């Protein structure tokens, strides 16, 4: 599938996309409002960064207890329920006089339940679209996320100039309700993709299986660490340029949109694997220039250029799907989103800590340098892995089967597997 027209003619794709748009708008406006509210109340770059991205740390705990539900629960009911839970939590955050400790308790609870949403949503997309349409469909979701960030941060910045942060949080809660309605009314009820009840033991068994493959481990690390460190840079926009944070976030979202368009629609499938390392380097290198403490205009340009590198996630997600059995796709993608979100939370906390001790510009430069180092290290390990003979993979309790010569072996990249 290489045509947007064919993609949007696919049943249920459009309502699924629109419900995600409302969710993304709520998350963007609500995150900026909350970060601004905490920064005004505390004056702390660390607490401001953690309030926006720290909830993602809780997704690691959610991955331990909830992630098996990504393939074992009905997707429409889960996504609708999660959106309503986010609406309720965001409305609580808007209560006047809520202590900062209570604010963090609410957002960490939201992060805990959000650990289930990424896997359910990605697995459902894998069901709605044919195999050769996943990359194009996922790129449209990423592009929409970028557009909603541009619109959300720009709108959020304008709203914060006219309204209080608490009023903006109530608007975000209303958007979450709209997302729940779109999911409930626009999608059909589907059975779970996998049999069995969600449990901690099932989550651990499948996570262990997914992590047991060295090629998958390297793919996961490539998806998580360079991205997380650069999101740490982004988390400092409020403290780096308090009056222009919305502009910097919007420029970053615009760059991400451009990267997703290029990777999902322009770049031929055969070329995509070659772009993983260059795009991850592009993601970090422009932030090295923040050591010079550029003004808002140059900072916005650097942020937009760097964010094109987020397109690397499409390349690596395609590789991950080529390495994963179909009935584990939801949990495999859920583990990716949870790990990515967790590392983004770690990056935000690390960036805020360094900024607290030095300055936001210094922290952004150091995290960008670390991201470049990790990307080059993983690239070297990947080249070494390609030279190793492949070993057959088996699920726990199932003996490995001999590879057939007329079928692609597990672990070999397959075009359109995502």
N, C-alpha and C positions, 0 to 999 in steps of 0.2 A: 504494500500500500504506500504510494508515493504522492497521493493527491489529497489536499485538504477537502475538496468537494466530496470525495468518497468517504473520507473520515467523518464528516459531519452528517452524511446520510446514514451512518451506522446507527441502528436503533439504540436509544438510551444514552448515546454519547453526549448529546447537547444538554439534556437536563442534568446529567452527572457533572458536566463542566460548569454549568451555571450555579449549581449548589456549592461547588468548590470555590467559585468566584466570590460568593457571599461569605464563605468561611474565611477565605484569604483576606478579603476586605476588613472583616471584623478583627482578624488577628493583627493586621497591619495598623489600623487606626487605634485599636486597643493597646497594642504594644508601645506605640509612640506616646500615647496619653499616659500610660502607666510609668514609663521611664521618665517622662517630664514631671509627673506628680512626685515620684520618689526623689528626683534630683532637687526639685524645689523644696521639698521637706527636709532633706538631709545635707544637700550640697556635696554628696559623695559620688565620685565617678564609679567606684566599685559597686555601691548599692544600686545606682542607676543602671549599670550594665547588667548586673545580676537580675534585676527586676524584669528586664526585657528578654534575657536569654537564659537566665538561671533555671527556669522551670524545665528546660530541656534536660538538665541533669537528672531530674526525677524520672525521666523516661528509661534510664538504665534500670531502676528498680521495677518499673512497669514491665520491662522486657523479661525480667526474672519470673514474674507471676502471671502476666496476662497475654504474652505474645502468642501462645499456642491458639488463642481465640481468633487470630487473624484468618485461619483456615477452617476453624471448627465452629464458628458462629455465623448466623445469617447476616450478610453484609449490610442490607438496607436498614435493618433494625439497629445494628451497632452504630452506623454513621449518624442516623437520626438521633439516637440517644446521646451520643458524644456531643453533638452540636447543642442540644438542649442543656447538657451539663456545663458546657462552656458558657452558654448564655447566663445560666444561674450564677456561676462563679464570677463572671465579669460584672454582673449587676451588684454582687456583694462588694467587689473592689471599689465600686462607686459610692459606697456608704460614707457619709461625712464622719470624720473623726476616727476612722479605722486605723489602729496602730500599725506601724511598719512591720512589726513581727507578724501580725495577722495577715497583712498583705502578702508576705512571703509564704505563709501557710497556705493561702488560697491558690497562689500561682503554682506552688509546688504540687498541690493536689491536681491542678489542671494538667501539669506536665505528666503526672502519673497516669492519668486516664488517656492522655494523648498518645501514649506509647502504642496503643492498639490501633489508632486511627490510620497511621501511615500504611501499615501492612494491609489492613482491610481495604483501603482505597486503592492501593496499587494492585492488589490481587483482583479486585473487582474490575479494574481497567483491563487487566489481562484476560478476563472473561468476556468483557463486552467487545473487545477488538480481536481480530484475527492475529495470529502470531506475527505476521509480517507488518502489522500496523502498530505494534506496541511502541517502538521508538518514536514514530511520528506522533502518536497520541500522547505519549509522555512529554514530548517536546512542546506540544500545545498546552498541556497542563503547566509546564514550567514557564512558557511564555506568558500564559495568563497570570501565573503567580507574579512574574516580573511586572506585567502591566498593572496588576492590582497593587503591587508595592509602589509603583510610580504614582498611581492615582491615590492610593491610600495614604502614603506619606505626604504627598502634596496636599491632599484634602485635609489630612490630620494636622499638618502644620498650619493651614489656613484656619481650621476650626479652633485650634488652640490659641490663635490670636484673637478669636472672637468669643470663645466659650471656655469654660473651665475644663480641666482634665477629667473631672468626674462626669460631666455631661457627655464628653466624648466617649467615655467608657460605657455609658448607657446606650449610646448610638451603636457601639460595637456589639453590645448584647443583643440589640434588635436584629443586627445582621446575622448573628449566630442562629436566632430563631428562624429567620428567612432561609438560611441554609438547611435547617432541619426540615422545613416544609418542602423545599425543593427536592430533597432526597426522598422523603416519604411519598410525595405525589408523582415524582418523575421517574422513579425506578420501579421495576418489578421485584417481587419477593423471590429471592434465590435461596436454595438450600446451601449449607456449608460446603466448601470444596473438599473437605476431608472429614472422615468419620471420627468418632470419639469425642469425649468431653474435654474442654479446656482444663488444663491443670498445670501446676508447677512442674511436675515430673515430665509431662509431655513437652512443655516449653524447653526444659533443660535438655531432654534427649534430642530434640530436633536442632536446637542451637548447637549442641555438641557435634552433631552430624555435619551441620553447615560449616562449622569452624574447623572440622577435621581435615578438610582439603586445603593444601598449601596454596594452590592457585586462587581459591576463594578467599583465603585469609589475606593474601596480598591485595586482592581486589577490594575487599572491605576496608583495609587500612588506607588504600588510595582514595576511597570515597570519603573516609572519615577525617583523617588527621589534617591534610593540607587545607581542606575546606573549613574545618573547625578553627584552625589558627587564624585564618583570614576573617572569619566571622567575628573572632575576638577583636580584630582591628575595627570592624564595622560597629561593634558594640560601644566604641568610644566616641562615636560621632557626637553624641549629646554633650559630652564633656569637652571634646575638642573644639566644637563650634556650636555652642548652645543656641544661638539664634538662627543657625542654618542647618541643623541636623536633618530636618525634613528634606532639604534640597540634596544633601549628600546621599541620604537613603534612596531618594527618588532616582538620582543619577546611577547609583549602583544597580537598582532594579532595571533601569533602561539598558545598561550594559549586559545584565543577565538575560534580558529578553533578546537582545541581538545575538548573543552566543547561542541561545537555544534555537533561534531561527536558522542560524548558519549550520549547526550540527544536525538538527532534525530535518531540515528541508533542502539545504543547498549542498552539503557535503555528501558525496556518493558513499554508500554503505561500505565499500571496500576500503575507503580511506579513513573511516572513523577510528579504527584501532590505533592508527599512527598519531592521532591528535591528543591522546590521553596525557602524555607527559608535557608537550608544549602548552596545552591549555592550563594545566595545573601550575606551570611556571608563570604563565601570564596572570593567573589569579593572584599571585603574591608579589611579583617584582615591582609593580607600580607603587605599592605601599612602602617600599624602601625609600622613596623620595620624601616621605613624610618626616624624615630626619631633618629636612630643611624647613619644616613648619610652613608649608605653602599656604597661601590665602584660600578663601572659599572657592574661587573660580578654578584655580589649578587643582585643588583637592577634588573638586567635582569631576574634572576631566580624568584624573588618575583613578578615581573610584569607578567611573564608567568603563574605562579601558580594562581595568583589572577584572571587573565583574563579568566580562565576556568569557573569562576562564571558567566560570561555573558550568559552561557547556560540557566540561569534562565529565560531569556526573552522568550525562546521557550515555557517553561512550562506555563508562565503567558499569553502568546498570545493564547495558546490553551484554557485556561480557559476563556479568553475574548471572543473568538469566540463561546464558548458554552453558553455564556450569552447574545448573540447579534443576532437579526433577520438577516436572510441572505441578505435582500435587503439593510441593513445598514452596511454591512461588510466593504465596502470601506471607509466610513467615520469613522467607529469605529476604524479601523486600522490606518487611517490617523490621527485621534485624538491622538492615541497612539504615532505615530511617531513624530507628532508635539510636544506633551507634553514632550516626551523623549528628542527631540532635544533642546527644550526650556530649560529644566532643565539641560541639558549638557552645554548649553551656560551660564546659571546661575552659574553652578558649576565651569566653567572655569573662569568667571569673579570674583567669590568669591575667588577661589584659587589664582588667580593673585593678588588680593587685599591683601590677607593675606600674600602672599609671598613677596609682595612689602614692607610690614610693618615688617615682621620677616625674614623668609628664605623659599625657596622652600620646603626643607625637613620638616620644621615645618608645613607648610600649608598642605602638603600631609598627614601628620599624623593626623591633626585635622579633615580634611574632611573624612578620613577613619573612624575615631571614630564616626563622625556624621552619616555616612552611616550605621554602625553597630547598632547604637541607633535607627535609623528609621526602619530598618529591624525588630528588636525585637519588636518595638512598633506596627508595622503593623501586625506582626504575632499574637500578643496578641489580637488585634482588630478582626482579622480574626477568631480566635477561639471563640470569643464572638459572632460573626455573625453566625457561624455555629450552635450555640445553640438557635438562635432566630427562631421562626416560619416564614416560607416564605410567603410573600404577593404577590398576582398576579400583574403582571406589565401590564400597558396599555399605548398605545400611546396617545398623547394629542388629546382629542376629541373622543376617542374610549373607551367605557366602558370595564372594565376587564371582561374576560370570566371565567366561573368556570373551574377549573382544571379537566381534564379527568384522570381517574385512569389508563387507558391503554396507556398513552403517557407520555414521560418525561416532567416534568414541566420546564418552563423557569427558569433558575437560577441553575438547577441541572447540575453538570458536566456530559457531555456525551462523551464517548470515540470516538475519530475520528471527533469531531465536528469542529475542526480547519482544 
